[in-house]
């Protein structure tokens, strides 16, 4: 192996990359505009998978001479189309949404940690306390509720805001204490 080939093996590949990168980049922007805001919003599991796959295909389309620009664009478009179809069905079918999407889970209620819920989500109390601090609360007693949302963000409701009845949460959040 020639060591110089590691750093430079001719202008042909450089020219291909110079053409492929802007074409794929601009095409992804156009595809995402067509796919809608959901493609770049806070992500749940299947949105994350599509994003990682898009990045991988885009990189291969730019750097791999075995994948043509058109093949990369077709794969990117196909993934976004599958995501669009999936989200179209999700918006219309609660049963399907229950299979594909994670349900939010209550982690703190009325100023107390819900240890079993925290354990089921494989979180720690310091992680929940971090979410409290990010929302201006310094201890768990100040929180009416903390919810781990389906997109892995935390929703924090301070105790001074309002009391949240368990039945208000139970319809859309897992792990709400009974009574």
C-alpha positions as CSV (number, residue, x, y, z in Angstrom):
1,X,0.0,0.0,0.0
2,X,1.2,3.4,-0.9
3,X,1.1,5.7,2.1
4,X,0.4,8.8,-0.1
5,X,-2.9,7.1,-1.3
6,X,-4.2,7.4,2.3
7,X,-4.1,11.3,2.0
8,X,-4.6,11.8,-1.8
9,X,-5.4,9.4,-4.6
10,X,-6.5,11.8,-7.4
11,X,-8.9,14.6,-8.2
12,X,-11.7,12.3,-9.5
13,X,-13.0,11.4,-6.0
14,X,-12.6,15.0,-4.8
15,X,-14.6,16.3,-7.8
16,X,-17.3,13.7,-7.1
17,X,-17.6,14.7,-3.5
18,X,-17.6,18.4,-4.5
19,X,-20.6,17.7,-6.7
20,X,-22.4,15.2,-4.4
21,X,-22.2,17.1,-1.1
22,X,-24.2,20.2,-2.2
23,X,-26.7,18.2,-4.2
24,X,-27.5,15.8,-1.4
25,X,-27.5,18.6,1.2
26,X,-29.9,20.8,-0.7
27,X,-32.1,17.8,-1.6
28,X,-32.4,16.8,2.1
29,X,-33.5,20.3,2.9
30,X,-36.1,20.1,0.1
31,X,-37.3,16.6,1.2
32,X,-37.6,17.7,4.8
33,X,-39.6,20.7,3.8
34,X,-41.9,18.4,1.9
35,X,-42.1,15.9,4.8
36,X,-43.1,18.6,7.2
37,X,-42.1,20.0,10.6
38,X,-42.3,16.6,12.3
39,X,-39.1,15.5,10.5
40,X,-37.0,18.0,12.6
41,X,-39.1,18.3,15.8
42,X,-38.2,16.7,19.1
43,X,-37.9,13.1,18.3
44,X,-39.4,9.9,19.5
45,X,-37.8,6.5,18.7
46,X,-38.8,6.1,15.1
47,X,-38.0,9.7,14.2
48,X,-34.5,9.2,15.7
49,X,-34.0,6.0,13.6
50,X,-34.9,7.9,10.4
51,X,-32.6,10.8,11.3
52,X,-29.7,8.5,11.9
53,X,-30.4,6.6,8.7
54,X,-30.6,9.8,6.8
55,X,-27.2,10.9,8.0
56,X,-25.7,7.6,7.2
57,X,-27.1,7.5,3.7
58,X,-26.2,11.2,3.1
59,X,-22.6,10.5,4.2
60,X,-22.4,7.4,2.0
61,X,-23.8,9.3,-0.9
62,X,-21.2,12.0,-0.6
63,X,-18.1,9.8,0.1
64,X,-18.8,6.4,-1.4
65,X,-18.1,5.9,-5.1
66,X,-20.2,2.7,-4.9
67,X,-23.4,4.7,-4.2
68,X,-24.6,7.1,-6.9
69,X,-26.1,10.4,-6.0
70,X,-29.5,9.3,-7.4
71,X,-29.4,6.1,-5.4
72,X,-28.7,8.1,-2.2
73,X,-31.5,10.6,-3.0
74,X,-33.9,7.8,-3.7
75,X,-33.1,6.1,-0.3
76,X,-33.5,9.4,1.5
77,X,-36.8,10.1,-0.2
78,X,-38.0,6.6,0.5
79,X,-37.2,6.8,4.2
80,X,-38.9,10.2,4.5
81,X,-42.0,8.8,2.7
82,X,-42.1,5.8,5.0
83,X,-41.9,8.2,8.0
84,X,-44.7,10.4,6.5
85,X,-46.9,7.4,6.0
86,X,-46.2,6.1,9.5
87,X,-47.0,9.5,11.1
88,X,-50.1,9.8,9.0
89,X,-51.3,6.5,10.4
90,X,-50.2,7.4,13.9
91,X,-52.3,10.6,13.8
92,X,-55.4,8.6,13.0
93,X,-55.0,5.4,15.0
94,X,-54.6,5.3,18.8
95,X,-54.1,1.5,18.7
96,X,-51.2,1.8,16.3
97,X,-49.8,4.8,18.3
98,X,-49.8,2.7,21.4
99,X,-47.6,0.1,19.7
100,X,-45.1,2.4,18.1
101,X,-44.8,5.4,20.5
102,X,-43.7,5.4,24.1
103,X,-46.2,6.7,26.6
104,X,-45.2,9.5,29.0
105,X,-44.5,8.4,32.6
106,X,-45.0,10.2,35.8
107,X,-41.8,10.4,37.9
108,X,-42.7,12.9,40.7
109,X,-46.2,13.5,42.1
110,X,-47.2,16.0,44.8
111,X,-43.5,16.6,45.7
112,X,-42.5,12.9,46.0
113,X,-40.4,10.7,43.8
114,X,-42.3,7.7,42.3
115,X,-39.4,5.3,42.7
116,X,-40.9,2.4,40.8
117,X,-41.6,4.6,37.7
118,X,-38.1,6.1,37.9
119,X,-36.7,2.5,38.0
120,X,-38.9,1.4,35.1
121,X,-37.6,4.2,32.9
122,X,-34.0,3.4,34.0
123,X,-33.4,6.8,35.4
124,X,-31.8,8.0,38.6
125,X,-33.1,10.6,41.1
126,X,-30.2,12.9,40.3
127,X,-31.4,13.0,36.6
128,X,-34.9,13.9,37.8
129,X,-33.4,16.6,40.1
130,X,-31.5,18.0,37.1
131,X,-34.8,18.4,35.3
132,X,-36.2,20.2,38.3
133,X,-33.2,22.6,38.4
134,X,-33.5,23.3,34.6
135,X,-37.0,24.4,35.4
136,X,-36.0,26.7,38.4
137,X,-36.9,24.3,41.2
138,X,-34.3,23.4,43.8
139,X,-35.9,20.3,45.4
140,X,-38.5,17.7,44.7
141,X,-41.0,19.1,47.3
142,X,-41.4,22.1,45.0
143,X,-42.7,19.9,42.1
144,X,-46.4,19.1,41.6
145,X,-45.4,16.6,38.9
146,X,-42.5,15.7,36.7
147,X,-43.3,13.7,33.6
148,X,-40.9,11.9,31.3
149,X,-42.4,12.7,27.9
150,X,-42.5,10.3,24.9
151,X,-39.6,12.3,23.2
152,X,-37.5,11.9,26.4
153,X,-37.9,15.5,27.5
154,X,-39.1,16.4,31.0
155,X,-42.3,18.3,31.8
156,X,-42.2,19.9,35.2
157,X,-45.2,21.5,36.9
158,X,-44.4,23.5,40.0
159,X,-46.6,23.0,43.1
160,X,-47.4,26.6,43.2
161,X,-48.9,26.5,39.6
162,X,-51.9,24.3,40.4
163,X,-52.8,21.0,41.8
164,X,-53.0,18.3,39.2
165,X,-55.7,15.6,39.9
166,X,-54.6,12.0,39.2
167,X,-57.5,11.5,36.8
168,X,-56.3,14.4,34.7
169,X,-53.0,12.7,34.2
170,X,-54.1,9.1,34.0
171,X,-55.7,9.4,30.5
172,X,-52.4,10.2,28.9
173,X,-49.6,9.4,31.4
174,X,-48.4,6.1,32.7
175,X,-47.6,5.4,36.3
176,X,-50.1,7.7,38.0
177,X,-50.8,6.6,41.6
178,X,-54.3,5.3,42.3
179,X,-56.5,7.5,44.5
